[in-house]
């Protein structure tokens, strides 16, 4: 349909409405309502005339040249956001609920490089002057179904936008994705955007960035803004699923960017101090007042990527690492650490395990190197009864499930105490020095497969059959009873 026919169609519809109103009133015409009809028709006709004029004004952009529209909008966006947009020829105009242009299949360029492909772009314009499109200004911008490609070369894209002027219009990004890529175009992880909003807060007199997103199946929200002289940037991150809130402050003035954060995890509060210099990120996590024995120190080198974290804890909560829907498990399942370009080490010493009095002196040692994730030389104690150590271990994804596979060596310090704890009958209490076995633990199913079990270097087939499939229960008490019964059954078969 041509622009002229489109406009005429609206005029014909208005004409039909006027005729209908006149016909209804003329059918009721008599001496008593003549004056009343005359007055009301004037009101109706005046209203209709104003409506036609207003509607005609709103429809003026349909007569603009497509090339002129494209050039004008691109120039306005470049001036407003310092971004270069490339449009397709598919530009449509709508005036409901507010005048705006809809553009299919557009592209954003940042620092002269393509950064995003957009499925649908909505550009809302001001009502001020439709008679001269050159004077028309962009108000709001809505980006829908876009894919952003972020790397170390353009990582500051979303922060730079926060410096732009949003006093007279906001920027929304809906239902989109951010692909964080390695320098070799390898996708490290994907951030799913439900909604991003850049807007100006009149009461606080500042621009605010707000985002509802999801990463590794964990939803989170971020609120970010600059201080008055833009020397610092403040952020608040909420991960409701993990009951975690992070408040962050980062100084931007010096080459060495200095920041501090506060972590709130349920009733736990931690402080973080960090420095960023070129490609190196150093941090220290602590709580000097309530838990002075807990401290982490670490460093990340981003080019090439290398990281290490050393931690000393009074108590370690394994539920934070491998509980239901944890971020760490989802990170491991995403297999982003399987890249040969990542070199990372994590060493944590803990005196006790949260909500478990049986295990202590935990030395968790893990590393990611050459695309492999292992926990070799991880050690822990079972009271003073026995020492445990992992060998030849690997964490990997099998059929979409996270699995730990390795060898376990158990050194029995006092076998009499072990039997006493398990309430093993005395006639089955044979002397045991050490136990070797291979195992596979499934984090999703919470099952363990124990095999090739050697007791003092001898294999017992009956013991292997009993302990082959261990299924953890949801309740700790059920687990204690289950393990005691299971181990006593194995001990009975071993003793003969």
Helices and strands as residue ranges (DSSP letters): H 3-26, H 34-58, G 59-63, H 66-81, E 84-86, E 91-94, E 100-110, E 113-125, G 133-135, E 138-150, H 157-161, E 171-181, E 187-201, E 206-215, E 218-226, E 232-239, G 240-242, E 244-251, E 257-265, E 268-277, E 280-286, E 295-302, E 305-316, H 318-322, H 327-334, G 336-338, E 343-353, E 356-369, E 372-374, E 379-382, E 386-398, E 401-412, H 415-422, G 426-428, E 434-442, E 447-455, E 458-459, H 461-467, E 469-471, H 476-495
